[in-house]
């Protein structure tokens, strides 16, 4: 995956409307977006860097100081190494028992909290994972249990999104708003321990659904946040 030079999206378009429509009703030219099939079904990876990765990596870069000590990441340790670097003393990779992942150091189902030791990790990186866990409340309870006191989870969940063609809709259960993510994590971590951040706007959502890549959209426009069109929500929760 190409490395993205991240920056912090800080601008909001909440409450800002266009005023007069650019095109009157019935006169919109859909152009390349006028077909019922998207331009791509690979999240933009066939055209460049998946657009959602810009938001995910911006979120992790903002909270990179939390990635320290004993760190666990789901699936691989790419973000542990990229954003934790010398602050990481020990790295574990968690994956489901049924997955053929030779890099996994811990085989565990996040829905079964007893499968991971309690009070173990200083940081857990759980990006784009929870939407594929049906018993998502149990997964968050497992994460809370696995963190050491003062430990931090950095998680991301999709909002407006295509579904992975490789996995199919049978393995894709959830998409979350900022409010849903906050309430879900507050159940385990308490309201004072949870911070949520939303990323995306109508342009980003449209481009992502169509399968365009990060490189095809102006970065300054990606940084505008419209809470009515969430693409990614980032959650930072402290035990």
N, C-alpha and C positions, 0 to 999 in steps of 0.2 A: 504494500500500500504506500503511495507517495506520501511524504511527510508534508503536513500543512503548517505554514507559519501562522500561528494563532494570534488572534487579538480578541479583546473583550467586547462583545456586543453590549452597548450601553444605551443606545438610542431607542426611544419608544415612539410608535405611531398611534398609540391608544388615543381615541377621540379625534383623530385627524381624518377627515373625509375628503373626497375628491371635489365635492361641489358639483358643478355641471358634469354630466357624463361625457367622456371622450367621444363615444359613439352613441347615437340614439338607439333606443330599443329596436331590435331586429336588424341592426346594421353592423354588428360586431363582426370583424374578420378574424376567424379563429386560426387561420394560417396552418402552421405545422401541428397545432393542437386540435385540429378539427376532426381527427379520426377517433373512432371508439377504442382503438388500441393505443397504448402509450408509445412513446418514441423508444423506450427500452424497459426491460423488466429486471434489470440488475442493479437497481438503486444508483445508477450512474457509473458503476465500476467499469462498464464496457466503453465508456466515453471519457473517463478520467477518474477523479476521486469522488466517492459517494458524498453527496451534499451534506447529509446528516453528520458525517464525520467532522466537518468543520465546527459544528456546534458542540459535539461531544468533546472534541479535543480542546476547544476554547474553555469549556467548563473545567476540564481536568487541569489545564494550564493555570487557571485562576486559583485552583486549590492544590497546586502541586506540593506545597509545604506539608500537606496532610499525608502524603505518600512517603512513609518513613517507617523505620523499624521492621517489624514482621508484617509483610504485606501479602495478601491473597488476592488473586485476580481470577475471574471466570474465563476458562477456555485457553488462555495463553498469558504470557507476561509482557506483552508488547508495551502496554501503557505503564506498567510497573517500572520497566527499564527506562522508558523515554522520559517520564515525568518524575520518577523517584530518584533515579541515578544513585549517587553515593549515599543518599539518606536511607537507602534500603539495606537492612542487615540480613534479612532472610526473605526469600520469595517462595510462595506456594502457588500452584495452579490447581484450581478446583474444576472438576468436570463431572458430569453425570456418569454413573456406573456403566450405562449402556453405550456411551460414546467411545469410539475407537480413537483415543487421544493419548499417544505414548508420552506426551509431555506432562500429563496430569500427575501431580504428586498427592492429591487428595481426591478420592472417588466418593462423591456424595450427592444425594438428592436434596436440594435445598428445602423441599417440603417435609423432610424428616430431620428435625433438629438434632437428634441424638447421633447423627452420622458425622457431625463435625464437633471437635472438642470445644468446650466453653472457654470464654475469656482468653482467647488465643491470639488474636490479630490486633495490631495497632491500626491497620487500615485494610479495608476491603474495597476493591474496584469491581463494580457490578454494572457494566455498561451493556445496554440492549439485551438484557437477559430476562427480566421479570415478566415481560409480556408473553413469554413462552412457558411460564409456570402457572398452571391452573390454580393451585392453592397458593395464591400470591401472598396472602396474609401469613401463612405458615412460613413462606420463604423469608419474609421480612423478620419474623420472630427468630428464625435460624440465624440470620445475619446479626441481629442484636445479641443473641446468645454467644456467638462466636467471637465477637469483638471483646478485647480487653477493656476494662474501665478507662474511659477517656478516648477509646478508639473511635475511628471515623469511617463511615461508609460513604463512598462517592458512587452514586448510581445514576444512570440515565434510562429514560423510558420514552418510547415513541408516542407521538400524538397523531397528527395527520400523516399517514404513511401508506405506501403500498405494502402488500404482503409478500414475503419471500417466496418466489416461485419454486425454489428448491425444497423448502419445507412444506409448503402448501398451507391452506387455511386450517387444517386439522391440528397443527402444532402452534398456531398463533392465536392467543386467547384475548389479549388486552391491548388497548391504547388508553393513555391517561392524560387528563388535563392537569394543570398545576394544582388545582384544588384537590383532585382525587389523590395525587401523589403525596401531597402534604398530609392529608387525613390518614392515608394508609401508613405512613411512617410515624406519625404522631401516636398511633395506637401502641407502638412498641417503644419509641424513643422519647415520647412526651413532647409537648408543644415547644418548649424552650430549646430542645436539642435538634430541631429540624429547620433547614433552610432550603427553599426550592427556588429554581430559576428557570424561566421559560425562554425559549429561542424560536424564532421563526416569524413569518408574515405571509401574506397571501401569495406573493411572488415566490418565496422559498417553497411554500407548500405546493404550489402548482408545478414548479420545476421539479420538485422531488417526486411527485406523483407521476410525472411524465418520464422520469428516468434521466433527467439531465444531470450533468456533473457539476461539482463545485466550481471548476475552472470556467464554466460557461456563464456564470452569473457574477455581476459586479459585487465585490466583497462589501462595500459600504452599504449596499442595499440589503445584503444578507443580515447585516448587523441591526437593522431596524426590527424592533420587537412589537408585534401586534398580538395582544393576548387573545384575540378571537381566532387566530390561526396558528395554534401551537404545532411545531414540528418535533421539537425535542424538549423534554423537561429534565433538568438536572436536580438531583437531590443530594444534599450534604447532611448527614445525620450523625450526631455524637452520642455515644453511650455514656 
